[in-house]
Amino acid sequence: MDSTLDSDIPVVSDFRQQEPGKRVLVMTAVSAERDAVLRGLRGADRFDVLVAGVGPIATAASTAKALALAADKYGLVVSAGIGGGFIGRADLGSLVVADEIVAADLGAETPEGFLSLDKMGLGYTRIPVDVSIVSQVVEALRAAELAVTTGPVLTVSTVTGTSDTALELATRVPGAAAEAMEGFGVATAAHEHGVPILEIRAISNVVGPRDRAAWRIEEALNALESASSVLREVLL
């Protein structure tokens, strides 16, 4: 995947500096994630937390609908949930804050390897996150003594299930920290409406061979709840 960002994708900057007092839209894939976020927010009334569905298409449609109805009231969109962590980058139960949101399998296979839409000149597959938002959130999470790292978070339509695919993705996107199925869909809708985006993933499993017995979903949901509690303080 091309490591150069598409020049037509501006970074939408810190929502608190640009648009004080606006609301935060949090999009989750499933109700268990929504409930964890709501527990962490503890009734903070500046946040709207919605279940968008699983996968980039459902989340793009749901986020676009929410923003089309009331984009001017939102100063930030957050894609929040659990996901897989790349070995050596994000441990089980830790948090990843995306500094870039990447549609990792949007492109074409060729005899020479994978071609992203960027390389084919057909669109973009990377949406950057403003560094001030990332720094602000990561600093607060670390102050709360939560394990957190930053890096590209990959959006895939098919969850990785083999070591070979995990290695291919990690090679394609150097520094990749986590994998999920929704971030790029949420980010695309936010980008089209000119609203800043943030993605936070709590790590429930290792990216690689599918081993449900090794998943730590409850631990990840607890981490998501803790992260949401910190967001409540940072974004008020």
Secondary structure by P-SEA (a helix, b strand, c coil): cccccccccccccccccccccbbbbbbbccaaaaaaaaaaacccccbbbbbccccaaaaaaaaaaaaaacccccccccbbbbbbbccccccccbbbbbcbbbccccccccccccccccccccccccccccaaaaaaaaaaaaaacccccccbbbbbccccccaaaaaaaaaaccccccccccaaaaaaaaaaabbbbbbbbbcccccccccccccaaaaaaaaaaaaaaaaaaacc
